[in-house]
Amino acid sequence: MEGQVSINNDAAGTALICRIYKNGSEIAYATAIAEGTNRTYTVSVSEIDLADADDYYELYAYQGSGSSKGMNAQYTWFKGFKLIT
């Protein structure tokens, strides 16, 4: 599983956290801290996991600016691959 989140930020020091959940429980996360103002910043997270037929995955994002921010849709995504052996 792999996911990425991108937002426009107007405050240095703001955290952006991206988390992958499996069946409602967190299995991976990554954090990025904005270094400047008025910039786009991105965080990516990935995890290799063994899944059953009834497992489900979710991607969550949190940004700590204190106000609503819009996601950059062209740089925000979530994907997974099934490997058959």
Kinemage of the C-alpha trace (Angstrom):
@kinemage 1
@onewidth
@group {chain A} dominant
@subgroup {mainchain}
@vectorlist {calphas} color= white
{ca met a 1} P 0.000 0.000 0.000
{ca glu a 2} L 1.188 3.470 -0.782
{ca gly a 3} L -0.342 6.900 -0.362
{ca gln a 4} L 0.591 10.536 -0.775
{ca val a 5} L -1.033 13.781 0.352
{ca ser a 6} L -0.217 17.291 -0.868
{ca ile a 7} L -1.529 20.664 0.356
{ca asn a 8} L -0.764 24.360 -0.042
{ca asn a 9} L 0.457 25.817 3.218
{ca asp a 10} L 0.799 29.380 4.449
{ca ala a 11} L 2.668 28.823 7.746
{ca ala a 12} L 6.164 27.472 8.411
{ca gly a 13} L 6.388 24.701 11.014
{ca thr a 14} L 2.994 23.188 10.184
{ca ala a 15} L 2.828 19.377 10.314
{ca leu a 16} L 1.288 17.234 7.580
{ca ile a 17} L 0.673 13.603 8.583
{ca cys a 18} L -0.359 10.784 6.259
{ca arg a 19} L -1.571 7.465 7.737
{ca ile a 20} L -2.540 4.075 6.308
{ca tyr a 21} L -5.159 2.088 8.184
{ca lys a 22} L -5.992 -1.613 7.789
{ca asn a 23} L -9.395 -2.708 9.072
{ca gly a 24} L -9.612 0.454 11.187
{ca ser a 25} L -6.143 0.200 12.784
{ca glu a 26} L -3.126 2.293 11.861
{ca ile a 27} L -0.307 0.296 10.235
{ca ala a 28} L 1.935 3.071 8.860
{ca tyr a 29} L 2.425 6.828 9.022
{ca ala a 30} L 4.760 9.555 7.828
{ca thr a 31} L 5.131 13.212 8.801
{ca ala a 32} L 6.429 16.294 6.990
{ca ile a 33} L 6.995 19.733 8.521
{ca ala a 34} L 6.555 22.827 6.332
{ca glu a 35} L 9.842 24.711 6.055
{ca gly a 36} L 8.502 27.880 4.511
{ca thr a 37} L 5.357 29.828 3.807
{ca asn a 38} L 3.089 29.848 0.766
{ca arg a 39} L 4.448 26.567 -0.572
{ca thr a 40} L 3.047 23.239 -1.623
{ca tyr a 41} L 4.272 20.383 0.512
{ca thr a 42} L 3.796 16.653 0.249
{ca val a 43} L 4.164 13.565 2.451
{ca ser a 44} L 4.224 9.936 1.272
{ca val a 45} L 3.730 6.725 3.248
{ca ser a 46} L 4.031 3.058 2.260
{ca glu a 47} L 3.687 -0.357 3.854
{ca ile a 48} L 4.072 -3.952 2.686
{ca asp a 49} L 1.306 -6.016 4.251
{ca leu a 50} L -0.199 -9.493 4.031
{ca ala a 51} L -3.940 -9.161 3.373
{ca asp a 52} L -6.922 -11.503 3.431
{ca ala a 53} L -9.935 -11.275 1.116
{ca asp a 54} L -11.978 -9.331 3.697
{ca asp a 55} L -9.318 -6.730 4.648
{ca tyr a 56} L -9.793 -3.075 3.745
{ca tyr a 57} L -7.393 -0.142 3.695
{ca glu a 58} L -7.855 3.601 4.184
{ca leu a 59} L -5.643 6.672 3.826
{ca tyr a 60} L -6.045 9.537 6.298
{ca ala a 61} L -4.380 12.929 6.331
{ca tyr a 62} L -3.972 15.548 9.071
{ca gln a 63} L -2.563 19.046 8.754
{ca gly a 64} L -1.886 21.147 11.826
{ca ser a 65} L -2.293 24.718 10.581
{ca gly a 66} L -5.432 25.358 12.618
{ca ser a 67} L -7.552 26.169 9.571
{ca ser a 68} L -8.988 24.296 6.595
{ca lys a 69} L -6.638 23.638 3.694
{ca gly a 70} L -7.437 22.282 0.259
{ca met a 71} L -5.753 19.141 -1.017
{ca asn a 72} L -3.836 19.261 -4.291
{ca ala a 73} L -5.768 16.539 -6.109
{ca gln a 74} L -3.140 15.995 -8.800
{ca tyr a 75} L -0.563 15.041 -6.117
{ca thr a 76} L -2.832 13.190 -3.671
{ca trp a 77} L -3.394 9.469 -4.223
{ca phe a 78} L -3.679 5.994 -2.659
{ca lys a 79} L -2.815 2.687 -4.320
{ca gly a 80} L -2.139 -0.964 -3.636
{ca phe a 81} L -1.080 -4.032 -5.549
{ca lys a 82} L -2.005 -7.666 -5.182
{ca leu a 83} L 0.937 -10.030 -5.576
{ca ile a 84} L 0.077 -13.626 -6.404
{ca thr a 85} L 2.589 -16.359 -5.629
